[in-house]
Amino acid sequence: MNILRLIIALLFLCFGLVIGFLNDSPGITLDLVFFTWSTTPGNAIILSLLAGAIIGGLTVIAALVLPLYAKLRSAGRPAKPDRMHKAPADRMPNDPGA
């Protein structure tokens, strides 16, 4: 299974490199908020895909992983004494006689 994942990752890497090499036409200029960046379209495509993957990963971490980790951490704590319900020691919980 790990070899299959490695092969798929290498295929996507090669696909990205092919896109980068095929889009080596004259440079484009990206006017961003704080600076201007001149690059080729291939580099812009690859870097935008990388930025999207990073932003998507951070979104998943913030929206899913951190809340689930907090819930898991709180599940491992012992319950507070006022929330625990104990039956009296002299009778069983299902004892109809008392």
C-alpha positions as CSV (number, residue, x, y, z in Angstrom):
1,M,0.0,0.0,0.0
2,N,2.9,2.4,0.8
3,I,4.4,1.7,-2.6
4,L,1.1,2.6,-4.3
5,R,1.0,5.9,-2.4
6,L,4.6,6.7,-3.4
7,I,3.8,5.9,-7.1
8,I,0.7,8.2,-7.0
9,A,2.7,11.0,-5.4
10,L,5.5,10.7,-8.0
11,L,2.9,10.8,-10.8
12,F,1.4,14.0,-9.4
13,L,4.9,15.5,-9.0
14,C,5.7,14.6,-12.6
15,F,2.3,16.1,-13.7
16,G,3.1,19.3,-11.9
17,L,6.5,19.5,-13.5
18,V,5.1,19.0,-17.0
19,I,2.6,21.8,-16.4
20,G,5.4,24.0,-15.2
21,F,7.6,23.3,-18.3
22,L,4.7,23.6,-20.8
23,N,3.8,27.0,-19.4
24,D,7.2,28.7,-19.8
25,S,5.9,31.5,-22.1
26,P,7.1,35.0,-21.4
27,G,6.6,36.2,-17.9
28,I,3.5,37.5,-16.3
29,T,3.3,40.1,-13.6
30,L,1.2,39.4,-10.5
31,D,0.1,42.6,-8.7
32,L,-0.4,41.5,-5.1
33,V,-1.4,43.8,-2.2
34,F,2.0,44.6,-0.9
35,F,4.3,43.8,-3.8
36,T,4.5,43.0,-7.5
37,W,5.9,39.6,-8.6
38,S,7.1,38.7,-12.2
39,T,7.1,35.0,-13.0
40,T,6.2,32.5,-15.7
41,P,2.7,31.0,-15.9
42,G,4.0,27.6,-14.9
43,N,5.5,28.8,-11.7
44,A,2.4,30.8,-10.9
45,I,0.2,27.7,-11.4
46,I,2.4,25.4,-9.3
47,L,2.8,28.0,-6.5
48,S,-1.0,28.7,-6.5
49,L,-1.7,24.9,-6.2
50,L,0.8,24.7,-3.3
51,A,-0.7,27.7,-1.6
52,G,-4.2,26.2,-2.0
53,A,-3.1,22.9,-0.5
54,I,-1.5,24.7,2.5
55,I,-4.5,26.9,3.1
56,G,-6.9,23.9,2.8
57,G,-4.8,21.9,5.2
58,L,-4.7,24.7,7.8
59,T,-8.5,25.1,7.4
60,V,-9.1,21.4,8.0
61,I,-6.8,21.5,11.1
62,A,-8.6,24.6,12.5
63,A,-12.1,23.3,11.7
64,L,-11.8,19.6,12.5
65,V,-8.6,18.5,14.1
66,L,-8.3,21.0,16.9
67,P,-11.9,20.6,18.1
68,L,-11.7,16.8,18.0
69,Y,-8.4,16.9,19.9
70,A,-9.9,19.1,22.6
71,K,-12.9,16.7,22.8
72,L,-10.6,13.7,23.1
73,R,-8.5,15.4,25.8
74,S,-11.6,16.2,27.8
75,A,-12.9,12.6,27.5
76,G,-9.7,11.4,29.1
77,R,-10.3,13.4,32.3
78,P,-12.0,11.8,35.3
79,A,-15.5,12.9,36.0
80,K,-16.2,15.5,38.7
81,P,-17.5,14.0,42.0
82,D,-20.8,16.0,41.8
83,R,-21.6,14.3,38.5
84,M,-21.1,10.8,39.6
85,H,-24.2,9.0,40.8
86,K,-23.6,6.3,43.4
87,A,-26.2,3.9,44.7
88,P,-26.3,3.6,48.5
89,A,-24.2,0.8,49.8
90,D,-27.0,-0.9,51.7
91,R,-29.2,-1.7,48.6
92,M,-28.7,-2.6,45.0
93,P,-29.9,-0.1,42.3
94,N,-32.7,-2.5,41.1
95,D,-33.9,-3.5,44.5
96,P,-37.7,-3.1,44.6
97,G,-37.8,-3.5,48.4
98,A,-36.4,-0.2,49.6
